[in-house]
Amino acid sequence: MAQPFDSTALRSALERIAGWHVIHKTQTAAPLRPGLSESQLAQALGRLPCELPREIRAVYAWHDGTERVDAEFVWYHYFPNLEISIRNYGRRTGSGLLHPDEFPVLEFEGEYYVVRCSKLLVDASPVWLVHDNPERSVNYVSFTAYMQTAAEWYESGAAEAHDLHQLRAIHQRHNPGAQFPYAVE
């Protein structure tokens, strides 16, 4: 179900989200860390037993998470730096919360948005939410689609208004066939 990786679309969506944080003077506006170089990425990712998709590598090359662990990047979820994500991967696969092929990219209080990490290097991966749920339903067709969704959530005002109906409608436009991750009445 993953879409091909489009680095321009991913970068544009990430910049739109970061720009929204700057305009609205959130705690995420300032603390984005510099991106990682190819050699820094290779060194860090060399410790994993699997390969992260190219789109996720591009995210960490754009910015290596936020300085503040609790700085919301995408609607309640934090963007930890790669070192923290690698530690979370080790801890959470060791505890059984995550499968060895699930890599956490965003987190919030014990729940994670994960992508597939595999033996082969691929362009993109679907994204799904993991908490105490044994079911692993795809919530976003790719990380790029997730960021495009989130950018529109912010720009439309739906995220600030907590308008789950509008959030779901935006989600479905960008992620056909994927399950909206929140309950809507």
BELHUWO-V964981 format. One record per pair of residues at least 4 apart in sequence whose ideal C-beta (glycine too) atoms are under 7 Angstrom apart, sorted by the first residue. I is the first residue (numbers start at 1). J is the second residue. Records with the same first field share a line. If there is no record, write none. Layout:
I=J + J
This chain:
1=126 + 138 + 141 + 177
2=124 + 125 + 126 + 141 + 142
3=124 + 141 + 142 + 144 + 145
4=123 + 124
5=54 + 55 + 123 + 124 + 144
6=10 + 144
7=11 + 58
8=12
9=13 + 144 + 148
10=14 + 55 + 58 + 144 + 147
11=15 + 62
12=16
13=17 + 144 + 147 + 148 + 151
14=18 + 59 + 62 + 147
15=19
16=20 + 151 + 155
17=21 + 73 + 74 + 147 + 150 + 151 + 154
18=22 + 32
19=23
20=24 + 154 + 155
21=26 + 28 + 29
22=29
25=29
27=68 + 71
28=66 + 71 + 72 + 73
31=66 + 67 + 68 + 71
32=63 + 66
33=63 + 64 + 65 + 66 + 67 + 81
34=63 + 64
35=60 + 61 + 62 + 63 + 64
36=40 + 41 + 60 + 61 + 64 + 82
37=41
38=42
39=43
40=44
41=45 + 57 + 60 + 61
42=46
44=82 + 83 + 86
45=52
47=86
48=86 + 117
49=100
50=101 + 117 + 118 + 119
51=117 + 118 + 119 + 120 + 121
52=56 + 57 + 103 + 117
53=115 + 122 + 123 + 124 + 125
54=58 + 121 + 123
55=59 + 123 + 124 + 142 + 143 + 144
56=60 + 105 + 115 + 143
57=61
58=62
59=143
60=64 + 82
64=81 + 82
65=79 + 80 + 81 + 82 + 84
66=71 + 73 + 78 + 79
69=78 + 80
70=78
71=78
72=76 + 77 + 78
73=77 + 78 + 79 + 106
74=106 + 150
75=150 + 153 + 159
76=108
77=106 + 107 + 108 + 113
78=106 + 107 + 108
79=106
80=84 + 85 + 107
82=86
83=87
84=88
85=89 + 104 + 105
86=90
87=91
88=92 + 104 + 107
89=93 + 98 + 103 + 104
90=94
91=95
92=97 + 98 + 104
93=98 + 100
97=130
98=102 + 104 + 114 + 130
101=116 + 117 + 118
102=114 + 116 + 130
103=114 + 115 + 117
104=112 + 114
105=113 + 114 + 115 + 143
106=112 + 113
107=111 + 112
110=131
111=129 + 130 + 131
112=130
113=127 + 129
114=127 + 128 + 130
115=125 + 127 + 143
116=125 + 126
118=122
124=142 + 143 + 144
125=142 + 143
126=138 + 140 + 141 + 142
127=139 + 140 + 142 + 143 + 146
128=136 + 137 + 138 + 139
129=139 + 181
137=179
138=178 + 179
139=178 + 179 + 181
140=145 + 146 + 149 + 175 + 178
141=145 + 175 + 178
143=147
144=148
145=149 + 174 + 175
146=150
147=151
148=152 + 174
149=153 + 170 + 171 + 174 + 175
150=154
151=155
152=156 + 170
153=158 + 159 + 167 + 170
154=159
156=166 + 170
157=161
158=163 + 166 + 167 + 170
159=167
163=167
164=168 + 182 + 184
165=169 + 184
166=170
167=171
168=172 + 180 + 184
169=173
170=174
171=175 + 180
172=176
180=184
